[in-house]
Amino acid sequence: MPHQHFTRGLHNLRPVAGSVVTIGSFDGVHRGHQAILRQVTGKAKELGLPSTVIVFEPQPHEYFSGDKAPARLMRMREKALALFAAGIDHVVCLQFNASLRQLSAAEFIKHVLVDGLGVKYLVIGDDFRFGCDRSGDYQALQSAGEQYGFEVTDTHTFEIDSERVSSTRVRAELEQADFAKAAELLGKPYVISGRVGFGQQLGRTLGVPTANVQLRRYRSPLNGVFAVNACVGDQCWQGVANVGVRPTVGGATKPILEVHLFDYAGDLYGSNMVVEFVHKLRDEQKFDSIDLLKAQIYRDMDDAREYFSARV
């Protein structure tokens, strides 16, 4: 859709005549988020205005707690694509840094919402807090709305099994490797996507070539060895994947996703791979030798093949 666009940074905002806006982390773009996005796109259609989502990079809690922050469900690129797929016209990504953090609530409303986006209608959770003084809340937004002429409405809560759907809840299901439940909360299977890059070529020497998918994040919501479906474009394969820090071969500081595709020979470097996790085989573990690791990898492959054939 030609009218969908992505703006990175406050300085790149071009004033618009009006928009319907929401603000949040939108990590995972799960069914709770999807309910909010329907509110936004519905109102935007009704008013004949573009729909806009403001997100932050890093997410504010990541800025404050660094690598202690919870693992992300998706990278910024995946998030933007999911927001566009939900019908959002404009994704604005503001860098959460010292200068943004120092904006007072009143300045944020004036510079970002009013001058930058010409907000006419704002959909926001009533527990939302912003501004360096944390004084930006639902009430502050409502009174600013009266001053500048925009309407503020609360987000709808979305529940499954009488419990609110949240990114934290999705993360908990992934940690338990309950992929069916995670998919129910997300409204789609859980996937990680990324570009296939150069690894240590260790898989080759073990006779098990792997595609290294670059995660570009400090932590992963998953850890261990999994049976997966992996797709590049419209071609898909079954396979086995390891997510973790590879303790046997020196260990990495950031998690790595390595995927071995069954019955595939070829070169995938540089292509974008989408990996869907379907079943956990085991936790990541450290082996005393490469031979023991190799024997376990072959067992993992057998277990994954067995899992897939049982499903058929």
N, C-alpha and C positions, 0 to 999 in steps of 0.2 A: 504494500500500500504506500503510494508515494508521499502521503501527508504525514506518515509517522517519522518522528525524528528524535534524536538523542542529543542532549546538550550537556557538556561536561564543564562545570565551573560557573560560578556566579557571574564572572566577567563576560561569559559568552551568552548570557541571556539577552535576547532582543525583545523589547517591550511588545506585548500583544494586546489586542483590544479587549480580550476577556478570556477566561478559562474556568473550568471546573477542576478543582485541585484536591489531592489527598497527599499525605506525608507519612512515611513509615519505612521500616527496614525491608518488608516484603521478602524475607529470606525464605525461599522454597516456593513462593507464590502458591500456597496451599489453598484448600477450599474456603478457609476463613478469609484469606486475602481475596479470593475470587469473588466472594459475596460483596466485599467492599468495592472491588473494581466494577462490579455490575451496578452498584449504586452510582458510582462516578460516571460510567459510560452512559447509563440511563438518563441521568440528569443532563449530561453534556448534549445528548441527542435532543432532549426536550428543549434546551435553551439555544441549540444551534451553535454551541461553542466547543473548542477542542478540550479533550480530557487530558489531564496532566498528573503525573506521579512524581513527587520529589523523594529521592533516596540519597543516602550519604555514603561516602567512601573515604576512609573505612567507616563501618557502622559505629555510631557513638560509643557503644559499650566496648568495642574493640579498641577504640582510641584510648579509652581510660584504663582498660585492663590488659591491653597488649596480647601476648600469646596465652594469657590465662582465660581469654574470652572463649565462649563455647564454639565448637566447630561450626563452620558455615555449611548450609545445605547446598548453596550454589554460588558460583562466581558472578561478578557483575555482568559479564557478557550474557550468561545464561539467564540472569534475572531480567535484563532488558528485553531479551527475546521473548521470555514468558509474559512480560507485561504487554508487549506489543501483540502477542498472540491472544491476550485477553481483551484486545480492542482499544488499548490506551494509545492516544495519538502522540503524546510528548512525554519522554522520560527525561527528567532533569537530575543529574548526578552532581551533588555539591560535595566538594572535598571537605571532610570534617577535619579542620586543622585549628591552630591557635587563633587565627583571625576570625574564622566562622564561630568558634566557640566563644569569642569575646563579644559577639553581637548580643545586645539585650533583646528581650522578647519583642519590644516595640520596634527596634531596628530591623529585626528579622521580618516582622510583618510588613513593615514599610518597604524595605529594599527588595525582598524576595517575592513576597506574595502580591503586594500591590503594584510596585513599580515594575518588577520583573515579569510577573505573570498576569497582571490585570485580573486578579481573582474575583469571580462573581459568586462562587459557591464553593464552600470548603467542607469536605467530608473528613471527620477526624474522630479518633477515639476519645471518650471523655476523660481518660486517664493520661492523655498525651501531655508531656512536659517539654519545654524547649527554652532557649535563651540562656545567657551566661548566669543569670540570677535564678534560673528555674522558675521564674515568675510567669512564664508563658504557659498558660493552661487553657482549658476549654472556655472558662469565663473571660479571660483576657482576649481570646479570639472573638468571642461574641461581642464584647464591647468595641473591639477594633472594627468588627463587621458593621456595627451601627455607624461608626465614624467614617469608614471608607466606602460603605455601600456594598458589602457582600454578606451572603447568608452562610451560617455555620450549622452543620447537622452532624449528629452522632453516627458512628459506624454501627452496622448491624452485627450482633454476635452470632457466630455460626457454631453449632454444637453437633457432635456425633457421640452417641451413647451418653447423652446428657452431660457432656464435658466439652468445654471450649476447644476448638481446634487452634493449635499454636505451633510455632516453629520448635519450641521446646519439646512439645509432645511428639512431633515427628521425629526429632532427634532421639528421643527415648526409645521409640519403636525401632529405629535403625540400629541403635546400640544393642537391642535385643534380637536383631536380625529378623524382626517380624515384618517382612517386606509386603505382605498382603495388607496388613494394617496401615503401614506407612503409605501405601498406594491409595488406600481408602481415604486417608486424611489429606493426601496431596491431590487426589482426583486424577492421578496418573502414576505410572510406575516410577520409582526413584531411579534416576540416572545421574551419572557424572559424565560430562563431556569435556573434551580438550584436544589439543593438538598432539599428534604423535611426534615425540622428539627423540634425540639420541640418548640411550642409556649407557650402561657400562658394558653392553654386549655380552653380559655373563650368560644370559639365557641361551645364546648361540653355542657357547662352549659346552653347555649342558645338553645340547641337542633339543632344547625347548625354546625356540626364538620367542621373544615377547615384544609387544608394542608398549613403549613407555608413554603413558598419557600424562602430560604436564598438568599438575593440579594447581600450581601457583597459589598455595595457601599454606598457612602454618599448621592447621589441624584438619583432619578429615572426620566426618561423623561415623565413618566405618573403619574397622581395623580387622585384618585377618585375610582368610582365603575363601573365595566365593565361586560358585557356579554363576556364569554371566551370559547374557546375550550382548553381542557387540556389533554395532553397525557403523559403516562408513558409507555415506550417501544412502542409496537404497539397498545396499548389499549387507546382509547380516550373517553372523556366525555364532555358534555356541562356543564357549570356552571357559577358561578358569582364570581368575584374577587374584592378585595379591595387592592389598592396600596396607601400607605400613612403612617402616623405616629400614627393612632388610637387615636385621641384627647379625645374621650369619656372615654377611660379606662387608663388614665394616660399618654398617649403619649410616643412615642419612639423618640430617637434622629436620628436614621437612618430609612429610609423607609422600610416597611415590605410588602411583597406580601402574601396575604391570599386568598386561593381558596376554595370555597365550590363546590363540584362536585354533580350534580344532579344524583339521583338514584345510588349512590355508597355507599357501606358499606365495610369497610376493613381498613387495615393499610398500609399507604404509606411511613412511616418513612424510611429515608435513600435512597429512590429511587430518580432518577433524573426526574423532571417534566418539560415538555415544555409547556408553556402557551401562546396561541395565542389570542390576544385581537381583538374582532370583533366589539364591539359597546359600547359606553360610556353611562351609565345610569344616573350618577349624580356625582357632586363633593363630596369629603369627607367633612363631617361636624361633629360638636360636638353636642351631644345630652345631655339633662339635666339629663337623667337617663338611666340605662341599659334597662328598659322596653321600652322606646321610641326607643332606638337603635335596640332592638329586633324586634319591630313592623316594623321599616324601613327595616331591613334585609329581613324580609318576603316579604315586598313589592318589594324590589329589585329582590328577587328570582322570584316572579310572573312576574315582568317586563321583566326579562331576558328570562323566558320560553315563554312569549308572543312574544318577539322579534324573538326567534328561530322558533317558530311555524309559524309566519308570513313569514319567509324566505322559509320555505318548500313549 
